[in-house]
Amino acid sequence: LDVRYQGEAAAGDALRREWFEQATAEMVDPRRGLFLASQDGLRPNPHSASSAGEDHLSYFALLGRICGLALYHRETVGVAWSHAFLKAVFGYPLSFDDLASVDPALHQSQRTLLAMPAEDLGAMCLCFEVDGDEAVIYEESSKRRRATELKPGGADEPVTAANVEEYLRLYAQHKLLGAVEPQVAAFRAGLAVFLDGRPFASLRTCCTVQLLLCGEAAIDVDDWERHTRYDPPEYAHSRGVAWFWRAVPAERAQLLFFATGATRPPATGFASLMGYRGAEQRFTVACIGGGATGRLPTASACFNRLYLPEYCCEAHLRAKLRLAL
């Protein structure tokens, strides 16, 4: 792609880069009604047809082409996309926890089902069917309202302690994808014009896609460290923590996603990092002792928590951290 502006002599990659960012910014302008802002980026507006007109899907396809062309040329578009949207576009399975980035309150409310005693869960009389205004479909013949089954025969399958995880996964998929499936499909079709199956397969994580499309957001490691908690608190002064923070700058983007599920820090800094309950949830480094030096670091992204074994040396910590990421 060679970009030149009429009446200007300038040419080169800088103009192409500028065009990608300006074209994308114009299409995702809130006044167009194609996208909505969620906690971790933009996601399709389920009511884009009423906002942008009957040609709304062609806009999603065009934007997909622009993003595909940007990936082809290894340029960025300067827009942060919702993690759930990217997962849907690239065919990664959506999980229940993906709902938290779009509606933290709903995610937390539904999450209580996991800890509910079997008897109480049965008393709720839930089935694999979604009822309510968002799930209503109008049949053209009779204009009757009917609910949506989350799986074939779902209306006749009760939710129990044995299948509640499946129910929550399908519920999240319905909420995240059900109402915007045409928009996602149009965007994907546009993207595929410039990306065949081989590049698609090489983009193994949504974090990779986000970094390639948007570039690495400025991650202030000093601010991150200032607003970190430790478990136990005295672990803050250990040599392992000192080694950890020396390793962070080289792995900051991947580490942020691994430990928090976010591809970019909060706009107001790490003091504003939120958990899935919508309340402040500071990043926490928890010490794993007991001779667990052979284990990899793990994380509870729901709680912005990194579990770091006590390693024997800095080189070992860096190697294990890189392998975990």
N, C-alpha and C positions, 0 to 999 in steps of 0.2 A: 504494500500500500504506500503510495507516494502522495503526500498531501501538499498542495500549494494553494495559496490564497490569491484570488484575483486582484491584480494591481499591486501585488507585493513580490519582491524579488527573492525573499527568504525561502529556503528549502532545507530539507533534512529531517532527521529523526525527531528533533524537538517539536516540529510542527505536527508530526504524526502523533506524538505523545499528547500534545495539547488537544488535538482533535478528539482522541479517544475519551479524554476526561470531560471535555465540554459536551460532546454528543451524549455521553452517558448521564451527565448531570442534568441535561435538558430533559431527557426521557423519564428520569425518576423524580422530577420536580413534583412536590406534593399537589400542586394545582392540577396536574394531569390526572391524578387519581388512580394511577396504575399500581402504586406500591404504598404500603403502610410501614411505619417505623415500629420495630419491636426492640426488646432489650439488647439484642446483639447484632442488629442490622435490619436491612429492608426485607420485606416479604410481600408477595403479591396481595393486592386488594381483592377479596372475594367478590366485591361489587364493582369491579373495574368496568364492566359493560355499561352500567348506569352512569359511571363517572366519565369514561372516555369514549363511549359510543359503541356501536355494533362492530366496529373494526378493531376493538381493543386487543384481540388476540394477535393481529398482525403487528401491533406495537411490541408485544412480548417476543414475537419471532424476530423482529428487527433488532431488538436489544440483545437477544441471544446471539445473533450474527455478529453484532459489534463486539460482544465479549469473546466469542470464538475467534474472531479476527485478532483481537488484542492478545489472547493466549498464543495464537499462531506466531505473532510478531514479538512475543515476550514483552509486551507493554502492559501497563496497569490502567485501570479505569477509574480509580479513586473512589469507589463506592463500596461500603461494607455491606455484604449480603447476610441475611439471617442464616445461621448454621443449618436450621431445618430446611430452608428453601434449597440450599446447595445440596444437601443430602438427597432431597427429592429429585433435583435436576440430574444428579450424577448416578442415581439409582442405588444409593446406599439405604439400607433399611432404617426407617424411623423408629425410635424407641420412645417409651413413655417419658423419659427424662428430657427429651427434646421439647416437650410441651412447656417446660419451665421458662424457656427463653422467650416464648410468646405470651404466655399467661401464667405467671408465677403463682397467683392466688388459686387458680383452677388446678394447677399441678399439685399444690400442697393439699388442697381439699380432697382430690381424688387419691392422693398418696395415703391418706388415712385408711383406705380400704385394705391396704397390705397388712396393717397391724390389727385389724378388726377380728375378734373371735369369730369362728365359723358360724356359730349360732346367730350372732348379731348380723353378720353379712347376709345370711339366708333370710333374715327378717326384713331386709331392705327390698327384697323381691326384684333385684336387678336381673336383667337378661342382656344378651348380646345384641342390643337394639338401642338406638339413640333417639330419644323423644325430646321435643322442644322446638323453639322457633328456628334455631340454626339448622336443625335436621329436617325440617318440614319440606316435603316435595309436593307440588300440586299436580295432580293428574289432569291432563287437558280435558278428558272426557267428562269427568264429574266434579272437578275442582275440590275433590276430597283431600284432606290432609292425611299423609301417612308418614310414619317414622322410617328411619333408615336402619337396616340390619347391618351389623358390623361384620358378619360372616353369613354364608348361606344357612338358613334355618336358625339364625341367631335369636329370633323372637321366641323360640321355644326352648332355648338353652339357658338355664339359670346360671348366674355368676356364683361360684363357690370358692372356698379357700383353695381348691385344687386348680382352678382356672382363672383366678383373679388377675394374675400377671398377664395372661393372654388378653383378657378383657381390657386392661389398662393400655397395653400396647396397641390394640386395635382402636381403642377410643382415641388415643393420641394421634394415630395415623388419620383417623377420620377428621379430627379437629384441624390438623395441620395441613392435610392434603385434600380431603374430600371436597371442600368447597372451591379449591383453586387448581384442581387437576388439569383443566383445559389450559390455564395460564402457564403452569409448569411444563406441560407437553409442548406448547408453542415455543417457549423459551428454549427447551431442550432441542427442538427441531432446528431452530435457528443456530444454536451452538454447533450442532452436528454438521452444518454446511462446511465449516472450516476444520473441524476436528473429527477424524474417523475413529474407529474403535481402538486403535493402538494408543494414541495420546490419551483417550479417555481412561484406558486401563492403567496408564502410568500415573494418573492422578489418584494416588491411593487413599488420601484422606481429605476431608473437607478443609482442614487447616491448610493443607498444601494448595488447594484451589483458591482459598481466600487470600493467601499470601501472593500467589501468582497474579490474581486479578486486581487486588487492592494495594499490593505492596505492604511492606512491614510497617505497622503503625509505630509511632514513637513510644517506646516503652522505657520509662525512666526507672532504671534499676535502683537508684538511690531512694527514690520515693517509695518504690516497692518494698525495699528493705526497712525503711523507716516505719512502715505501716504493717509490719508482719508480727505475728504472735508466735510463741513457741510453747510446746507441750513436751515436757514440763518447762516452766518459765526459765529455770536456770540453764536450760539447753542453749539459750541465746548466746552464752559466753563460751561455748565449746569449740574445739578446733574443727569439728565436723561442719558446724554452721559457717565458720570462716571459709573453709574450703568450698562449701556450697555456693556462697555468694560470689566467690571468685570465678566459679564455673558458670554462673547465670548469664552474664553478658553474651556469651557465644551461643547460648541456647534459649534466649529469652522468649522468642515467639512460640516455639514448640512447647516450652515449659509452661507458659501462661495457659495455652490451650489444654495441655495435659492435666494441670492442677485445678483449673477453674472452668474449663469448657468455653472460655471466651477467646476470641482471636485478637481482640484489642482491649486495652485497659479502659476503665471508666474515664469519661471526658474530664472529670474533676479530680482524677488521680486515684491511687489505690486506697485512700481513706474511704472512698465511696463504693468499694467493692461490695456487691450484694450477693446474698445467698438465695436459694430458691423460695424462701419464705417472703422475699421482698424486703427483708430487713438487712441491716449491716452484718456482713460476715467476712471479717478480716482473713486474709491469707494466713494460714498457720502451717508451720513446719513441726511435725511430731517426730520425736526420736523413737526409733525402734532398736532396742538393745537386745541383750540376751544372745549375743554371738550370731546375729543374723547377717553377717558380712557377705554371705553368698547370695542374698536376695536382692532383687531389683527394687528401686523406689516405686511406690504405688501412690495412688491418689484417690480421694473422694471429691470429685469435681462438684458434687451437689453442695459441699460444705467448704470449698476452697481450701482443701486440706491435703498436704503432701506428707507422706510417711517416708522418712529417710533413715535407713539402717545406719548403724555406726560402722563406718569403713576404716580400714587400717591406715590408709594414706589418701592424699588428694587425687593421685592418678587413678586409683581404684574407684573413688567416688565419681570422677568425671566419666570413666568408662561405663560404669553401671547406669549413670544418669542418661548418658547418650543412648545406651541400649534400650532403656525404658521408654524414651521418647520416640 
